[in-house]
Amino acid sequence: MKKLIVSIALLAALMLIDIVGAITVSVTCNPQQILPGETTTITVTSDAGGSGSITVITPQTHTSSAVSITIPPGGSVSKVYPTDFGPSASTSEVGEYQVIVVLSGYRYTAYFWVSFTVVPQTPIGVIAAIAACFAALGLKRIQVKREK
């Protein structure tokens, strides 16, 4: 019975140590959506710190670019993609880029998107469409009057 109590106490202590030793890591991409050729800042924050890497995988060709990082306890590190990732890194492919952070043996994932933006309509375009509708209606009325 004593051995059982000691075993349970030891197991509880190990679980408590594991919970206390857990690290919190945050990975963000800012901005999260960019145009082809633009950059995004990848920020990794950790309460425990550590060493690792940031790897970015492109959406179409699945090529990867990586950079090493070291974060002080309670600190953060920011890297600009593609600027800080070497000459092969690029945001020329449209789609979802996967960001994989490996820190102290743990893996964290984030995403950012590269997309084309549709040029918004100008008020002149809307006014021209409405004017064309009224012009067609006016021409139809004139045609109907001439037929009578």
N, C-alpha and C positions, 0 to 999 in steps of 0.2 A: 504494500500500500504506500509506503514511504517512497519507493522508487517511482510509482505512478505519479504521485504529487510532485516530486522533483522533476520528472519528465515533462509534466504539464507546465510547470513553472518555467522550465528552460525553453520550451516551445513558445510560450507566451512572451518571454523576454526576446527571443529571436524575432518573433513577429513584430514586436514593438520596435526593435532596432531597424528592421526592414522598412517599417512605415516611416520612422523618423528619418531614415537615410534616403527616402524617395526624393528625386529631384523634379523640379518643375521647369519645363522648357516651353518657350513660346517661339513660333516661327511665323513671321509676317512678310508679305510682299506689298510694297507700296510704291506706286499704285498697283492695284491688282489687275487692271486691264489697261493695255497699252497698244499703240499702233506699231506696225512693222518699223524696225529701225530705232525705236525708242528704248529707254532703259527703265528698270525697276530696281528698287532697293530692297534687298533681302536682309531682315534683321532677326538675329537669334538671341534670345534672352534666357538666362539660366540662373536659378538661385544658388546652385552648387558650383557652377563653372565647369571647366573641363576643356579637353582638346578633341578635335574631330574634323569634319569636313562638310562642305555644302556642295551638292551635286545637282545640276540642272539638266533635265532630259527634254529634248525637243519633241514636239508632237508628231511630226511626220516621218523624219528620218531616224528618230530615236537615238541621235548622237548625244553624248554627254560631255559636259565641261564641269570641272571641279576646282575647288579652292580650299586650302587648309584654314582652320580657324582655331583660336585659343580664346576662351572666355574666362575672365576672372570671376571668382565667386560673387554672386549678386550683380553681375554685370551683363553686358550685351556686346555684340559685334555686328556691324552692318557691312554688307558687300553689295556693290552695284553690278547688276547683270545687264549686259555682257562685258562691261568695261573691265571689271576686276577678274574675269574668268579666262583671260587669254585670247589669242587671235582667232581661235576656231569658234568661240562663242558668238552667237548672233540671235537677234530677234526677227529674222527675216521670214520665218515660217509662221503661218497663221494657225492658231489652235491653242490647246491647253498645255502649258509647260509644267512639268512636275519638278518640284524642289524637294530633294531628300537631304535631310540633315542627320549626320551621325555624330553623336556627342556622348563621350564616355561609354561607348558600346551600345547606346540606345539609338533607335531610328525614329525620326519625326518627318512628317510629310506636309507640304503645303503646295499651293498651285497659283499660277498667274496665267492670264490669257493675253494673246496677241490677236487683234481682230481689226478688220477694216471698218471704218465708220462711214455710214451713209451721210452724204451731204444733206443737211436739212433744207426743206423747201423754204423759199423766200416768200414774203407776202405778195410780191409781184407775180409769182407763179400762180398763186391761189386766185388773185384778182383777174389774171389773164384767163384762167379756166372758167371763172364765173362769167366774164365778159363774153367768152366764146359761146357759152350756153344761151345767154340772152340774145346774142346775135343770131344764133340758129333759130331761136323761137321767133324773133322778129322777121327773119326771112321766110319762115313757114307761114306766118300770118299774111305777109305780103303775097305769097304764092296762093294762099287760099282766097284772098280778096280778088286777085286777078282771074281766078277760075270762075267766080260767080258772075 
